[in-house]
């Protein structure tokens, strides 16, 4: 063995020990780091939250209805003649009895004069006949004249009396015809479009009237409800007529409040609906005939009802449920019995108490037992983590 061989072996073993020491140190460092570094906590699920409230809750039946005038008529002429004057503007509000138009009255005034003259003539003849009858009766009683004259004169008196009655009827008719030359509003309302111009020759037989007059106040609102609601409406309406509200088409704006005034006597065989009507004072003129509006009928008011935002209530295989958030900020599923939705609030019959916190948005991210944070809090937490 050469003197250099032991020296080479010693260098080999020193290098082997050094490599092993480095490997053990690296393993120990990795193991220590893995066991001492804590896992990051799972972030809470960002959701919208709401609180169950307790309040008096009105229960409504809602549908679509049409505004109807209580009276709407075509104003037509009742005698023939020249239309001399129109006394209204299109779209004008008029009072009951207000003059709307005039037809040339002169031919009808002449007929009145003629009827009066005929009556006066016959009344004069009757007076003479009565005097003659009285004279003839005295002569016949004294056997100074024939009794046949008395009978003849009595017939004349009776005939003239009947003629005078006919004259009076003719005079009444002539006065009526003369009155028809002045056309007045039968009720207060709003005038429509003018359909005939002054100077036109009009006839009682014309199909077209002068205008349409529509009563604006009070006014009616007609709507239909399913026959399934009838029994409940009848029961609620047994005392004071039920309150009815007229709303804008989208149901967001209140327009007027009225009272139920009519329930139809039969259900429509075509659609199973029944017709209702409500009357409104409409003193401000906000309701317009023919207008299509949302309508809601107040059935009753539930006292101290528990309500939550309607978005909190979800549907599952077992029915309605909500996510309830406890003090530990964990969301748990709670089955509830839900009722009507009124103005965005869901009535909860059973399963929830006032003051409990519920999830109103972001439920699709949840599972029972997960922690939650209100959206504003979750944003603040995320922002803080980004700056660390």
C-alpha positions as CSV (number, residue, x, y, z in Angstrom):
1,X,0.0,0.0,0.0
2,X,1.3,3.4,-1.0
3,X,1.5,6.2,1.6
4,X,-1.0,8.2,-0.4
5,X,-3.9,5.7,-0.2
6,X,-5.0,6.3,3.4
7,X,-5.1,10.0,2.8
8,X,-7.5,9.5,-0.2
9,X,-9.9,7.3,1.8
10,X,-10.1,9.9,4.6
11,X,-11.0,12.6,2.1
12,X,-13.8,10.4,0.7
13,X,-15.4,9.7,4.1
14,X,-15.2,13.4,5.0
15,X,-17.1,14.3,1.8
16,X,-19.7,11.6,2.4
17,X,-20.3,12.8,6.0
18,X,-20.6,16.4,4.8
19,X,-23.2,15.5,2.1
20,X,-25.2,13.5,4.6
21,X,-25.2,16.4,7.1
22,X,-26.4,18.9,4.5
23,X,-29.2,16.5,3.5
24,X,-30.3,16.0,7.1
25,X,-30.3,19.7,7.7
26,X,-32.5,20.4,4.6
27,X,-35.0,17.7,5.6
28,X,-35.2,19.0,9.2
29,X,-35.8,22.6,7.9
30,X,-38.6,21.5,5.6
31,X,-40.3,19.4,8.3
32,X,-40.1,22.2,10.8
33,X,-41.5,24.8,8.4
34,X,-44.4,22.5,7.4
35,X,-45.3,21.8,11.1
36,X,-45.0,25.4,12.4
37,X,-46.7,27.3,9.6
38,X,-50.5,27.6,10.4
39,X,-53.1,27.0,7.7
40,X,-54.9,30.2,6.6
41,X,-58.5,30.4,8.0
42,X,-61.3,29.9,5.5
43,X,-62.8,33.3,4.5
44,X,-66.4,33.9,5.3
45,X,-68.9,33.9,2.5
46,X,-70.0,37.5,1.5
47,X,-73.8,37.7,1.6
48,X,-76.6,40.3,2.0
49,X,-78.3,40.2,5.4
50,X,-81.7,41.3,6.7
51,X,-83.6,41.1,10.0
52,X,-87.0,39.6,10.6
53,X,-89.5,42.3,11.5
54,X,-92.9,42.4,13.2
55,X,-95.7,44.6,11.8
56,X,-99.3,44.9,10.9
57,X,-99.5,43.4,7.4
58,X,-102.3,44.2,4.9
59,X,-103.4,41.2,2.8
60,X,-104.2,42.2,-0.7
61,X,-105.6,40.6,-3.8
62,X,-103.9,42.2,-6.8
63,X,-105.0,42.2,-10.5
64,X,-105.4,44.5,-13.5
65,X,-108.5,46.6,-14.1
66,X,-110.1,49.1,-16.5
67,X,-111.4,52.6,-15.5
68,X,-115.0,53.0,-16.6
69,X,-117.2,56.1,-16.6
70,X,-120.5,55.7,-14.6
71,X,-122.2,57.6,-17.5
72,X,-121.0,58.2,-21.1
73,X,-123.5,59.2,-23.8
74,X,-123.6,60.4,-27.3
75,X,-125.3,63.7,-27.4
76,X,-127.7,63.6,-30.3
77,X,-130.3,66.0,-31.6
78,X,-134.0,65.2,-31.2
79,X,-135.5,67.5,-33.8
80,X,-134.6,68.4,-37.4
81,X,-133.1,71.8,-38.3
82,X,-130.1,74.0,-38.7
83,X,-127.5,73.8,-36.0
84,X,-127.1,77.4,-35.2
85,X,-124.6,77.5,-32.3
86,X,-122.3,75.3,-30.3
87,X,-121.6,76.4,-26.7
88,X,-118.8,74.1,-25.7
89,X,-115.1,73.6,-26.4
90,X,-113.6,70.1,-27.0
91,X,-112.4,68.6,-23.8
92,X,-114.3,71.1,-21.6
93,X,-115.7,70.3,-18.2
94,X,-119.4,71.2,-18.2
95,X,-122.1,71.2,-15.5
96,X,-125.4,69.3,-15.5
97,X,-127.9,71.4,-17.5
98,X,-125.3,73.5,-19.2
99,X,-126.3,74.6,-22.7
100,X,-124.2,72.7,-25.3
101,X,-125.9,73.6,-28.7
102,X,-128.9,75.3,-30.3
103,X,-131.0,74.4,-33.3
104,X,-132.9,77.1,-35.2
105,X,-136.1,77.4,-33.0
106,X,-138.2,79.5,-35.3
107,X,-140.2,76.7,-37.0
108,X,-141.0,75.2,-33.6
109,X,-141.9,78.5,-32.1
110,X,-144.4,78.9,-34.9
111,X,-145.9,75.5,-34.2
112,X,-146.4,76.5,-30.6
113,X,-148.2,79.7,-31.6
114,X,-150.4,77.7,-34.0
115,X,-151.2,75.2,-31.3
116,X,-152.1,78.0,-28.8
117,X,-154.4,79.6,-31.5
118,X,-156.2,76.3,-32.2
119,X,-156.8,75.8,-28.5
120,X,-158.1,79.4,-28.0
121,X,-160.4,79.0,-31.0
122,X,-161.9,75.8,-29.8
123,X,-162.2,77.2,-26.2
124,X,-164.2,80.1,-27.6
125,X,-166.5,77.7,-29.6
126,X,-166.9,75.6,-26.4
127,X,-168.0,78.7,-24.5
128,X,-170.7,79.5,-27.1
129,X,-171.8,75.9,-27.2
130,X,-172.3,75.9,-23.4
131,X,-174.4,79.1,-23.6
132,X,-176.6,77.6,-26.3
133,X,-176.9,74.4,-24.4
134,X,-178.1,76.3,-21.3
135,X,-180.6,78.3,-23.2
136,X,-182.0,75.3,-25.1
137,X,-182.2,73.4,-21.8
138,X,-184.3,76.2,-20.2
139,X,-186.7,76.3,-23.3
140,X,-187.1,72.6,-23.3
141,X,-187.9,72.6,-19.6
142,X,-190.6,75.2,-20.2
143,X,-191.9,73.2,-23.2
144,X,-191.0,76.2,-25.4
145,X,-188.4,74.4,-27.5
146,X,-187.7,70.9,-28.8
147,X,-185.6,68.5,-26.6
148,X,-183.8,67.4,-29.7
149,X,-181.9,70.7,-29.7
150,X,-180.6,70.0,-26.2
151,X,-179.2,66.6,-27.2
152,X,-177.5,68.1,-30.3
153,X,-175.9,70.9,-28.2
154,X,-174.7,68.5,-25.6
155,X,-172.9,66.5,-28.3
156,X,-171.3,69.7,-29.6
157,X,-170.1,70.6,-26.1
158,X,-168.6,67.1,-25.6
159,X,-166.9,67.2,-29.0
160,X,-165.4,70.6,-28.3
161,X,-164.1,69.5,-24.9
162,X,-162.4,66.6,-26.6
163,X,-161.0,68.9,-29.2
164,X,-159.6,71.2,-26.6
165,X,-157.8,68.2,-24.9
166,X,-156.3,67.3,-28.3
167,X,-155.3,71.0,-28.7
168,X,-153.6,70.9,-25.3
169,X,-151.7,67.7,-26.3
170,X,-150.6,69.4,-29.6
171,X,-149.5,72.4,-27.6
172,X,-147.5,70.3,-25.2
173,X,-145.9,68.5,-28.1
174,X,-145.0,71.8,-29.8
175,X,-143.5,73.2,-26.6
176,X,-141.5,69.9,-26.2
177,X,-140.2,70.2,-29.7
178,X,-139.2,73.8,-29.1
179,X,-137.4,72.8,-26.0
180,X,-135.4,70.2,-27.9
181,X,-133.9,73.0,-30.0
182,X,-131.8,73.8,-26.9
183,X,-129.4,70.8,-26.1
184,X,-128.1,70.7,-22.6
185,X,-125.8,68.4,-20.7
186,X,-127.7,65.6,-18.9
187,X,-125.0,65.4,-16.3
188,X,-121.7,67.0,-15.3
189,X,-118.7,65.7,-17.3
190,X,-116.1,66.2,-19.9
191,X,-117.0,66.9,-23.6
192,X,-115.3,64.9,-26.3
193,X,-114.5,65.7,-29.9
194,X,-116.9,68.0,-31.8
195,X,-118.5,65.8,-34.5
196,X,-120.8,68.4,-36.2
197,X,-120.1,72.0,-37.1
198,X,-122.4,75.0,-36.6
199,X,-124.5,75.7,-39.7
200,X,-125.0,72.0,-40.5
201,X,-128.5,70.6,-41.1
202,X,-129.1,67.9,-38.5
203,X,-131.8,65.3,-38.1
204,X,-133.2,63.3,-35.3
205,X,-132.5,60.2,-37.3
206,X,-128.8,60.9,-37.7
207,X,-126.5,58.1,-36.5
208,X,-123.8,60.6,-35.6
209,X,-124.3,62.8,-32.5
210,X,-122.9,66.2,-31.8
211,X,-120.3,65.0,-29.3
212,X,-119.7,62.4,-26.5
213,X,-120.1,63.5,-22.9
214,X,-118.3,61.4,-20.3
215,X,-118.9,61.6,-16.5
216,X,-115.5,61.9,-14.8
217,X,-116.5,62.0,-11.1
218,X,-117.4,59.8,-9.5
219,X,-115.9,57.0,-11.6
220,X,-115.7,53.2,-11.6
221,X,-112.9,50.7,-11.9
222,X,-113.8,47.2,-13.2
223,X,-111.6,44.2,-12.5
224,X,-111.9,40.4,-12.4
225,X,-110.6,37.9,-9.8
226,X,-110.5,34.0,-9.9
227,X,-113.6,32.3,-8.5
228,X,-111.4,30.8,-5.8
229,X,-111.2,34.2,-4.2
230,X,-114.9,34.8,-4.2
231,X,-115.8,33.2,-0.8
232,X,-113.0,35.1,1.0
233,X,-114.1,38.4,-0.6
234,X,-117.7,37.9,0.3
235,X,-116.9,37.1,3.9
236,X,-114.6,40.2,4.2
237,X,-117.2,42.4,2.4
238,X,-120.0,41.4,4.7
239,X,-119.6,44.6,6.9
240,X,-118.2,47.7,5.4
241,X,-117.4,47.7,1.7
242,X,-113.8,46.6,1.1
243,X,-111.1,49.2,0.3
244,X,-109.8,49.1,-3.3
245,X,-106.6,50.9,-4.4
246,X,-105.8,52.0,-8.0
247,X,-102.1,51.9,-8.8
248,X,-100.0,52.6,-11.9
249,X,-99.5,49.8,-14.4
250,X,-96.3,48.7,-12.7
251,X,-97.9,48.8,-9.3
252,X,-95.3,51.3,-7.9
253,X,-97.4,54.5,-7.7
254,X,-100.6,54.9,-5.7
255,X,-103.3,56.8,-7.6
256,X,-106.6,56.7,-5.7
257,X,-108.5,54.8,-3.0
258,X,-112.1,53.7,-3.4
259,X,-114.6,51.2,-2.2
260,X,-116.0,47.9,-3.6
261,X,-119.4,48.6,-5.1
262,X,-120.4,45.7,-7.3
263,X,-119.9,41.9,-7.4
264,X,-121.3,40.2,-10.5
265,X,-124.1,37.7,-10.0
266,X,-122.3,34.9,-11.9
267,X,-118.9,33.5,-12.7
268,X,-117.7,33.7,-16.3
269,X,-117.9,30.2,-17.8
270,X,-115.2,31.2,-20.3
271,X,-112.3,31.9,-17.8
272,X,-113.6,31.2,-14.3
273,X,-113.4,34.8,-13.3
274,X,-115.9,37.0,-11.6
275,X,-116.4,40.7,-12.3
276,X,-116.0,43.3,-9.6
277,X,-116.3,47.1,-9.6
278,X,-115.1,49.8,-7.2
279,X,-116.3,53.4,-7.1
280,X,-113.8,56.3,-6.7
281,X,-114.6,60.0,-5.9
282,X,-112.0,61.1,-8.5
283,X,-112.3,64.7,-7.5
284,X,-108.7,65.3,-8.7
285,X,-109.5,63.7,-12.1
286,X,-106.5,61.3,-11.9
287,X,-108.5,58.3,-13.1
288,X,-109.3,58.4,-16.8
289,X,-112.0,56.3,-18.6
290,X,-110.5,53.4,-20.5
291,X,-107.2,53.5,-18.6
292,X,-105.6,50.1,-17.7
293,X,-104.3,50.1,-14.1
294,X,-103.1,47.8,-11.4
295,X,-105.8,47.2,-8.8
296,X,-105.5,45.7,-5.3
297,X,-108.3,44.8,-3.0
298,X,-107.7,44.8,0.8
299,X,-109.0,41.6,2.3
300,X,-107.8,42.1,5.9
301,X,-104.9,43.2,8.0
302,X,-102.8,40.6,9.9
303,X,-101.8,42.0,13.3
304,X,-98.1,41.6,14.5
305,X,-97.1,39.5,11.5
306,X,-93.5,38.3,11.2
307,X,-92.0,39.5,7.8
308,X,-88.7,39.2,6.0
309,X,-87.5,40.6,2.7
310,X,-89.0,38.3,0.0
311,X,-85.6,37.5,-1.4
312,X,-84.7,35.7,1.9
313,X,-87.2,32.9,1.2
314,X,-85.9,30.0,-0.9
315,X,-87.6,26.9,-2.2
316,X,-86.3,23.4,-1.6
317,X,-87.6,19.8,-1.8
318,X,-89.3,20.2,1.6
319,X,-90.8,23.6,0.8
320,X,-89.8,27.1,1.8
321,X,-86.7,27.8,3.9
322,X,-84.4,30.6,4.9
323,X,-80.7,30.8,6.0
324,X,-80.6,32.0,9.5
325,X,-77.3,33.6,10.8
326,X,-76.5,33.0,14.5
327,X,-74.2,34.9,16.8
328,X,-71.3,32.7,15.6
329,X,-72.0,34.1,12.1
330,X,-72.7,30.6,10.8
331,X,-75.6,30.1,8.4
332,X,-78.1,27.4,9.1
333,X,-81.1,26.2,7.1
334,X,-84.5,26.9,8.7
335,X,-87.7,25.5,7.2
336,X,-90.6,28.1,7.3
337,X,-94.2,28.4,6.4
338,X,-94.5,31.4,4.1
339,X,-97.6,33.4,3.2
340,X,-98.3,36.4,1.0
341,X,-95.8,38.8,-0.4
342,X,-96.7,42.5,0.3
343,X,-94.6,45.4,-1.0
344,X,-91.5,43.2,-1.1
345,X,-92.0,41.6,2.3
346,X,-92.8,37.9,2.8
347,X,-95.2,37.0,5.6
348,X,-93.7,34.1,7.7
349,X,-96.5,32.1,9.4
350,X,-94.1,29.7,11.3
351,X,-90.4,29.0,11.8
352,X,-88.9,32.4,12.4
353,X,-89.0,34.9,15.2
354,X,-88.8,38.7,14.9
355,X,-85.2,40.0,15.3
356,X,-83.5,37.0,13.8
357,X,-81.0,37.6,11.0
358,X,-81.5,36.0,7.6
359,X,-79.6,35.9,4.4
360,X,-81.3,38.0,1.7
361,X,-78.7,37.6,-1.1
362,X,-75.9,35.3,-2.1
363,X,-77.6,32.1,-1.0
364,X,-76.2,30.2,-3.9
365,X,-72.7,30.3,-2.3
366,X,-73.9,28.9,1.0
367,X,-74.1,25.5,2.7
368,X,-75.2,24.8,6.2
369,X,-72.5,25.7,8.8
370,X,-70.5,28.1,6.6
371,X,-69.6,31.4,8.1
372,X,-70.9,34.5,6.5
373,X,-70.1,38.2,6.4
374,X,-72.3,41.1,5.3
375,X,-71.1,42.3,1.9
376,X,-69.7,45.6,3.3
377,X,-67.8,43.7,6.0
378,X,-66.5,41.2,3.5
379,X,-65.2,43.9,1.2
380,X,-63.3,45.6,4.1
381,X,-61.7,42.3,5.1
382,X,-60.6,41.5,1.6
383,X,-59.1,45.0,1.3
384,X,-57.2,44.6,4.5
385,X,-55.7,41.3,3.4
386,X,-54.5,42.8,0.1
387,X,-52.5,45.4,2.0
388,X,-50.8,43.0,4.3
